[in-house]
Amino acid sequence: PDQAIVCAGEVLHRKPAPDVFLEVARRFQVAPNDLLIVGDAVLDGKAANASGTPWIAVPNFDAPGFLNQLREQRPLRVLVEWNIEDLPELMRLWTHN
């Protein structure tokens, strides 16, 4: 498929379990480390790490203590000024690493 949308209700365990990202990998027929997750929550990082999927954090500064919790989840990058229109360039850069 060109795209996949997986909702929490479609998997047995919700984040921070890796089920959502593992299901996306299954639908694309790729290894989890071939995906790139762009997430705005600590649970995204926990689920990505549990699935072996690299991820990039787009901080939600409304959440108290988010940056400290975020650093504990080891994202590839933290993008403070980010816009959805930047995603194609971000994907291009990621695939060239």
Accessible surface in RSA format (square Angstrom, percent):
REM  Atomic radii and reference values for relative SASA: ProtOr
REM  Chains: A
REM  Algorithm: Lee & Richards
REM  Probe-radius: 1.40
REM  Slices: 20
REM RES _ NUM      All-atoms   Total-Side   Main-Chain    Non-polar    All polar
REM                ABS   REL    ABS   REL    ABS   REL    ABS   REL    ABS   REL
RES PRO A   1   105.52  76.9  53.62  48.9  51.90 188.7  72.60  59.9  32.92 204.6
RES ASP A   2   150.21 105.2 114.61 114.1  35.59  84.2  36.07  84.9 114.14 113.8
RES GLN A   3   138.96  77.7 125.67  91.8  13.29  31.6  43.79  93.2  95.16  72.2
RES ALA A   4    30.47  28.0   1.27   2.0  29.21  66.4   7.12  10.0  23.35  61.8
RES ILE A   5   131.84  75.0 117.04  87.2  14.80  35.7 120.08  86.5  11.77  31.9
RES VAL A   6    20.24  13.3   0.14   0.1  20.11  48.4   0.14   0.1  20.11  54.5
RES CYS A   7    71.09  53.8  65.46  73.0   5.62  13.2  25.15  63.7  45.93  49.5
RES ALA A   8    33.98  31.2  25.79  39.8   8.18  18.6  25.79  36.3   8.18  21.7
RES GLY A   9    71.00  87.6   0.00   N/A  71.00  87.6  34.41  94.4  36.58  81.9
RES GLU A  10    91.61  52.6  55.26  41.8  36.35  86.6  40.90  79.1  50.71  41.4
RES VAL A  11    26.28  17.3   6.92   6.3  19.36  46.7  14.55  12.6  11.73  31.8
RES LEU A  12   155.86  86.8 123.07  88.0  32.78  82.4 128.09  90.0  27.77  74.7
RES HIS A  13    97.32  53.2  93.92  65.3   3.41   8.7  64.20  66.2  33.13  38.5
RES ARG A  14   162.33  68.2 152.39  77.7   9.94  23.7  51.92  71.0 110.41  66.9
RES LYS A  15    70.83  34.6  57.21  35.1  13.61  32.4  23.70  21.3  47.13  50.2
RES PRO A  16    67.34  49.1  63.11  57.5   4.23  15.4  63.28  52.2   4.06  25.2
RES ALA A  17    26.19  24.1  18.75  28.9   7.44  16.9  25.47  35.9   0.72   1.9
RES PRO A  18    31.21  22.7  31.19  28.4   0.02   0.1  31.21  25.8   0.00   0.0
RES ASP A  19    30.16  21.1  25.89  25.8   4.27  10.1   8.81  20.7  21.35  21.3
RES VAL A  20    13.81   9.1  13.75  12.4   0.07   0.2  13.75  11.9   0.07   0.2
RES PHE A  21    14.31   7.2  13.96   8.6   0.36   0.9  13.96   8.5   0.36   1.0
RES LEU A  22    74.35  41.4  69.14  49.5   5.21  13.1  69.57  48.9   4.78  12.9
RES GLU A  23    31.17  17.9  28.44  21.5   2.73   6.5   7.80  15.1  23.37  19.1
RES VAL A  24    22.87  15.0  22.87  20.7   0.00   0.0  22.87  19.9   0.00   0.0
RES ALA A  25     3.37   3.1   3.32   5.1   0.05   0.1   3.32   4.7   0.05   0.1
RES ARG A  26   153.98  64.7 140.65  71.7  13.33  31.7  74.75 102.2  79.23  48.0
RES ARG A  27    73.72  31.0  61.36  31.3  12.37  29.4  27.83  38.0  45.90  27.8
RES PHE A  28    57.94  29.0  43.85  27.2  14.09  36.7  43.90  26.6  14.03  40.2
RES GLN A  29   162.75  91.0 128.65  94.0  34.09  81.2  41.44  88.2 121.31  92.0
RES VAL A  30    60.03  39.5  40.75  36.9  19.28  46.5  50.52  43.9   9.51  25.8
RES ALA A  31    49.10  45.1  38.05  58.7  11.05  25.1  43.95  61.9   5.15  13.6
RES PRO A  32    35.54  25.9  35.54  32.4   0.00   0.0  35.54  29.3   0.00   0.0
RES ASN A  33    95.01  65.5  82.90  80.1  12.11  29.1  20.36  49.0  74.65  72.2
RES ASP A  34    84.40  59.1  65.55  65.2  18.85  44.6  13.71  32.3  70.68  70.5
RES LEU A  35    21.80  12.1  19.25  13.8   2.55   6.4  21.80  15.3   0.00   0.0
RES LEU A  36    23.60  13.1   0.00   0.0  23.60  59.3   0.00   0.0  23.60  63.5
RES ILE A  37    21.39  12.2  19.97  14.9   1.42   3.4  21.39  15.4   0.00   0.0
RES VAL A  38    47.30  31.1  18.06  16.3  29.25  70.5  18.06  15.7  29.25  79.3
RES GLY A  39     4.11   5.1   0.00   N/A   4.11   5.1   3.97  10.9   0.13   0.3
RES ASP A  40    75.29  52.7  71.06  70.7   4.23  10.0  13.05  30.7  62.24  62.1
RES ALA A  41    37.25  34.2  35.47  54.7   1.78   4.0  37.23  52.4   0.01   0.0
RES VAL A  42    20.31  13.4  17.37  15.7   2.94   7.1  17.37  15.1   2.94   8.0
RES LEU A  43    81.37  45.3  80.96  57.9   0.41   1.0  80.96  56.9   0.41   1.1
RES ASP A  44    11.91   8.3  11.91  11.8   0.00   0.0   1.98   4.7   9.93   9.9
RES GLY A  45     0.00   0.0   0.00   N/A   0.00   0.0   0.00   0.0   0.00   0.0
RES LYS A  46    88.95  43.4  83.19  51.0   5.76  13.7  32.73  29.5  56.23  59.9
RES ALA A  47     0.20   0.2   0.20   0.3   0.00   0.0   0.20   0.3   0.00   0.0
RES ALA A  48     0.00   0.0   0.00   0.0   0.00   0.0   0.00   0.0   0.00   0.0
RES ASN A  49    47.77  32.9  24.69  23.9  23.08  55.6  17.06  41.1  30.71  29.7
RES ALA A  50    63.52  58.4  24.53  37.9  38.99  88.7  37.08  52.2  26.45  70.1
RES SER A  51    11.44   9.7   0.00   0.0  11.44  26.3   3.31   7.1   8.12  11.4
RES GLY A  52    45.40  56.0   0.00   N/A  45.40  56.0  37.00 101.5   8.40  18.8
RES THR A  53     4.09   2.9   0.00   0.0   4.09   9.7   0.88   1.2   3.21   4.9
RES PRO A  54    30.31  22.1  19.39  17.7  10.92  39.7  29.62  24.5   0.69   4.3
RES TRP A  55     2.76   1.1   2.12   1.0   0.63   1.5   2.12   1.1   0.63   1.0
RES ILE A  56     4.31   2.5   4.31   3.2   0.00   0.0   4.31   3.1   0.00   0.0
RES ALA A  57     0.00   0.0   0.00   0.0   0.00   0.0   0.00   0.0   0.00   0.0
RES VAL A  58    21.21  14.0  19.60  17.7   1.61   3.9  19.67  17.1   1.54   4.2
RES PRO A  59    19.74  14.4   0.47   0.4  19.27  70.0   0.47   0.4  19.27 119.7
RES ASN A  60    63.09  43.5  56.69  54.8   6.40  15.4  14.00  33.7  49.09  47.5
RES PHE A  61   112.35  56.2  83.34  51.6  29.01  75.5  84.61  51.3  27.74  79.4
RES ASP A  62   133.76  93.7 105.10 104.6  28.66  67.8  33.46  78.8 100.29 100.0
RES ALA A  63    37.79  34.7  28.61  44.1   9.18  20.9  33.00  46.5   4.79  12.7
RES PRO A  64   124.12  90.5 101.65  92.7  22.47  81.7 114.08  94.2  10.04  62.4
RES GLY A  65    44.21  54.5   0.00   N/A  44.21  54.5  30.63  84.0  13.58  30.4
RES PHE A  66    10.44   5.2   7.66   4.7   2.77   7.2   8.47   5.1   1.97   5.6
RES LEU A  67    56.16  31.3  53.92  38.6   2.24   5.6  53.92  37.9   2.24   6.0
RES ASN A  68   100.89  69.6  96.10  92.9   4.79  11.5  24.57  59.1  76.32  73.8
RES GLN A  69    82.16  45.9  81.99  59.9   0.17   0.4  23.64  50.3  58.52  44.4
RES LEU A  70     0.27   0.2   0.27   0.2   0.00   0.0   0.27   0.2   0.00   0.0
RES ARG A  71   150.52  63.2 134.32  68.5  16.19  38.5  63.37  86.6  87.14  52.8
RES GLU A  72   120.58  69.2 100.40  76.0  20.18  48.1  43.41  84.0  77.17  63.0
RES GLN A  73    19.46  10.9  19.46  14.2   0.00   0.0   0.00   0.0  19.46  14.8
RES ARG A  74   168.56  70.8 148.80  75.9  19.76  47.0  75.15 102.7  93.41  56.6
RES PRO A  75    24.63  17.9   7.01   6.4  17.62  64.0   7.01   5.8  17.62 109.5
RES LEU A  76    97.13  54.1  67.63  48.4  29.50  74.1  71.73  50.4  25.40  68.3
RES ARG A  77   119.28  50.1 112.02  57.1   7.27  17.3  34.44  47.1  84.85  51.4
RES VAL A  78    60.17  39.6  35.67  32.3  24.50  59.0  35.67  31.0  24.50  66.4
RES LEU A  79    36.28  20.2  33.37  23.9   2.91   7.3  35.49  24.9   0.79   2.1
RES VAL A  80    94.59  62.2  69.89  63.3  24.70  59.5  69.89  60.7  24.70  67.0
RES GLU A  81   168.01  96.5 135.43 102.5  32.58  77.6  55.06 106.5 112.96  92.2
RES TRP A  82    69.06  27.7  36.80  17.8  32.26  75.8  38.19  20.4  30.87  50.1
RES ASN A  83    78.79  54.3  74.36  71.9   4.43  10.7  19.64  47.3  59.15  57.2
RES ILE A  84   106.24  60.5  99.56  74.2   6.68  16.1  99.56  71.7   6.68  18.1
RES GLU A  85   128.21  73.6 104.81  79.3  23.40  55.7  70.20 135.8  58.01  47.4
RES ASP A  86    62.71  43.9  60.09  59.8   2.62   6.2  16.84  39.6  45.87  45.8
RES LEU A  87    55.81  31.1  55.81  39.9   0.00   0.0  55.81  39.2   0.00   0.0
RES PRO A  88    96.01  70.0  83.39  76.0  12.62  45.9  90.86  75.0   5.15  32.0
RES GLU A  89    83.50  47.9  80.44  60.9   3.05   7.3  47.69  92.3  35.80  29.2
RES LEU A  90    12.97   7.2  11.18   8.0   1.79   4.5  12.49   8.8   0.48   1.3
RES MET A  91    70.54  36.5  70.39  46.6   0.15   0.4  64.50  54.8   6.03   8.0
RES ARG A  92   115.97  48.7 110.02  56.1   5.95  14.2  58.92  80.5  57.05  34.6
RES LEU A  93    70.01  39.0  68.68  49.1   1.33   3.4  68.80  48.3   1.21   3.3
RES TRP A  94    50.05  20.1  42.52  20.6   7.53  17.7  34.55  18.4  15.50  25.1
RES THR A  95    87.07  61.9  55.06  55.8  32.02  76.3  54.03  72.6  33.04  49.9
RES HIS A  96   134.22  73.4 100.07  69.6  34.15  87.4  74.99  77.3  59.22  68.9
RES ASN A  97   146.62 101.1  79.86  77.2  66.76 160.7  58.81 141.6  87.80  84.9
END  Absolute sums over single chains surface
CHAIN  1 A     6321.0       4985.0       1336.0       3478.5       2842.5
END  Absolute sums over all chains
TOTAL          6321.0       4985.0       1336.0       3478.5       2842.5
